[in-house]
């Protein structure tokens, strides 16, 4: 990870996302046929993560729903 010197928390959200991506999507999968297939799978997962995956931390809402809820509150 690359953060500014002395600001390790800059990367916390991205590090958290990649940890979840690796544990939920990539564990146990065979190697991808090519880089295009890998990119498509990651793009599909990002859409799933933002618009479909609910979390207890966000009161059972998706990240997009939670952000919209917070913006209107």
Protein Blocks (a to p, Z undefined) as FASTA:
>chain_A
ZZdehilmlmmmmmmmmmmmmmmmmgopacdfblmlmmmmmmmmmmmmmmmmccfklnop
afklmmmmmmmZZ
